[in-house]
């Protein structure tokens, strides 16, 4: 099986407008989804990311604050799954709870080094 990274974009803007009860309910969907993938043996990890970032660029590596994109478009987390093909990984990604809060999921193969 191949490994794929689901890069999770956005969702924070909508989530910031949710009540604590709505957030708790939404988080249950995440737990259910991840547990389902784990039971199938295709969950390989993942975490939410904080909003703060630092960018380093070029030979002198100056450090600047980031991210530069609007918060609604920023990377908010990642998940790593196992699938036989990118098309199968996309089908798995379609069940991601991020879509409930207007997020975007980018599916990328993880290449072996």
N, C-alpha and C positions, 0 to 999 in steps of 0.2 A: 504494500500500500504506500502511496505517496503522502507527503505532508503538505498541507496548505495553511497559509496564514489568512485569517479573516481580519482585515483592517477595518476597525469600526470607527466611522466618522459621524460626528454630531450627536444629537439627541439631548444634549445638556440644556439647550434653550427651552425645549418643551418640558423637560423634567423639572426645571427650576420653577415652573408654574403649577406643578402638581402638589396636592396636599400630601401630608405625611402618610395618610392611609393609601392614597393612590401610588405613591412611591413604593410602599411596602408590598402592595399587590403586584406592581410591575416587577419588583425584585424577585418575587415568587416565580414569575414566568422565567426569569433568568436561571434560577436554581433548578427548576423543572427541566428546562432545555439542556443545561449542562449535565445534569444527572442522567438524562436520557442518552446523551452522546457518550457519556462515560460507560453506561451499561452496555452500549453497542461496541465498546472498545475503540471508538474513534475520536474521543476527546484527548488532546495532548497538551492542554494548558491554556491559560489566558488570564488576563487581568485588565481592570480599568486603568487608565492613565490619568495623572494629575494634569491640571491646566497649565502649570508653570513649565517653561522650557528654556533651554539655552542652545544657541546655534554657534557652531564653530565652522569656519570656512577658510579654504585656501592655505597656502604655505605658512602664513604667519598666525593662523588660527585665532583671529580676534573673536571674542565671545560677545554675543549680543542676545538680548532677550527675545523670546518668541512665545508661542507661535505667532506667525504673521497673519494667518487666515482669520476670518471672523470665527467667533466661538462656535457658531452653529455649524461651521465647516471643519473644525479642528478634529484631529484624530483623538478619539476618546478612549480607545482600548484596542485589544487584540484578542484573538482566539486562534489556537492552532488545532487543526483537525486532521484526521487521516481519511483518505478517500482513494478510490481506484483511478479517478480521473478528475480533471477540473470541472467537467460537467456534473459529476456526482457531488463534488464539493459545493458547487453553486446550488444544487438542490438542497443540500444540508443547510447552507447559509440562508435560504429562503425562510427557514423557520426561526431565525434569530429574533429575539424580542426587541432588538433595536428598531425594527421597522414600526413597532407600536408607537414610538416617540419620534417619528420622522427622520430616523437615522439612515445612513448609507453603509453598505457593507461591500468592501472591495475584496475579491478573492484572488490570492496570488500563490503560485506554487513556490515551495521552499526548495531551492536547489541544493544538492549535496556539494560539499566542498571537497 
